[in-house]
Amino acid sequence: MSELRIVPTIKSKVSFRIVGTKTQGIGYRAHIASLAITSGVEFLYVENIPKAGKFERVDIYAGSSEGKEEVLAKFYEKIKKNIPKDAKVSKITPMKNYHSEVTIPLVRDFVALLTAGELSKGIKYISDSGQQAKEGFSNLQIGVEKLDAGVGKLNTNINKGFRSVVKELRKSR
């Protein structure tokens, strides 16, 4: 059964950037989505931009429906005040109006897209970890077999030495 969704029209769109030596790989996009939701932002897109030199960059595009420009300003201020502890931010550019025809998705749609992307990374990580564990177990098994062989040789040598000592003791009687 299809669902009828009424999507508000974007009347105000803004963009800004977060620049620093560590802005990616720390959950910044999810953090920003959380701040957007708690600020009442209706539309959001956050993108990690490939590293340029030593700096990483996160671009933020946000939108609101008619009469909610103050929501975007509140969101921007929250981002400036709530930098994740693992981030190393050099600057947050001033918020400016965004005039592209490119549609900014609803926050819930962005969160779904972000979640799907992160889950696919997690699945690959789990799969790779499983393979590494399997290889590690195989190497461990080989190590155990070598250890068993070494213990067996040691046991044989100890027994030989013991028999040799006993033999010498019998001779000396």
N, C-alpha and C positions, 0 to 999 in steps of 0.2 A: 504494500500500500504506500503510495507516495505521500509526502508531507508537504504542506504549503507553508513556505517560510516567507515572512515579510522582512525584507532587508532594508534598513534605513539607508537613505541617500547620503553619501559623503558630501558634506558642505565645506568642511575645513580639513586640509591636509598639511602636515608638517613633516620635516625631515631634520635630522641632525646626526652627528657621528661621534663615536667614542674611539679615541686613538690612544694607543699605549704600547708598551713592550709585552704586555700579557693581557689580551682581551678575548682570546679564543681558547677553546678546550677547557673552560672552567665553568660552563653552564650559564654564561652571560645571557644568551638568548632566552633561556627559560626564566631567568631572573627578571629580565625586562618584561616578558609576557605576564609574569606574576604582578609586577608593578602596574602594568597596563590594566589588568583585570581589576585590581584594587583601586585604581584611579577612575574607573568608569570609561576607559577608552574603548571605542567600539570596533575600530579597524586597526590592524597592526601587521607590519612585516619587518623582520629583523634579519639582516644578512651579514655573515662573516665575509669580509673581503680579503683576498689573498694578500699575504704579507708583502710589504714594500720596504726593503731595507731591514731595519731592526724593528719597525713598527707594524703592529697589527691594527685592524680597524673593524668596527662593527657599525653598519649603517642602519638607522632606525627610520621607518616611515609609519606615521600614525595618522588616524583620521577620526573625525567625529561628525555626527549629524548636526543639523541646524541648531544654532544657539548653544553649542557646547564647547566653544573655543577655550573656555577656562579649564575644561577637563584636560586638554592637551598641555596647557601651561602647568597645571598641577602634576601631571605625569612627568613632564620634563624636569621639574624641580625634584621630584622623588628620585629620578634616575641620578641626578647630580649629588643627592645626599645619601644614596644607598648603593655605594660601590661595593661589589663582593670582595671579601677579604683576600682572595687569591689573585684578584685583578691588579694590574699595574697600569693605571691610567695616567696619561700625560695631559690630555685635554678632552673636554666634551664641547663640540662646536656649538655655537648659538643655534637655537631653534629657528628655522625659517619656513616660510610657506612653500609647499610642494605643489608644482603646477603641471605635473605629468598626467597624461591620460591613462597611465598604467593604474589599474585598480588595486587598491590595498585590500587584502582579504579581511573578513571578520576575524576578531581576535580568536574565537573558538576554532575557526578554520586554520589559522596560523598555528595554534597550539596543536591541533591534530596533525598537521604537516610536520611540525617540529618533533612531536612524539614519534611519528612513524620513522623519521630519519634517525632519531636517536636509538630506537628499537632495532633498526637494521644494523647500526654500528654494534649494538650490544649482542645481537645474534651472531655476528661475525666474530666478535671477541670471545664469546662462549664457545663457538665452534673451534676457533684457533686454540683456545685454552684446552679444550678436550683433546685436540690432536697433540698438543704439547704434553699433556698429562699421559696420553697413550705412549708417546715416544719416551717420556721420562720413565714410565713403568717398564717399558721394554728395556731401557738402559739399566734400570734398577734390577730387573730380572737377570740380565747378563751379569751385573755386578754381584748379585747373590750367588749365581752359578760359579763365578770365579772365586768368590769367598769360600763357598762350599768346597771347591776343588783345592784351594789353598789350605783350608782346615784339614781336609782329608790327607794332604801331603804332610802337613805338620804332625798329624796324628800318627801317620806311618813312620815318620822320622823319629818321633818321641818313642814309639814302640820299639823301633830298631835300636835306639840308644839305650832304652831300658833293658832290652834283651842282652845287649852288648855288656852293660854293667853287670847284670846278673851272671852272665857267662864268666866274666873276669873274676867276680867274687867267688864263684864255684871253683875256679882254677886255683885261687889263692888259699883255699882251705886245706 
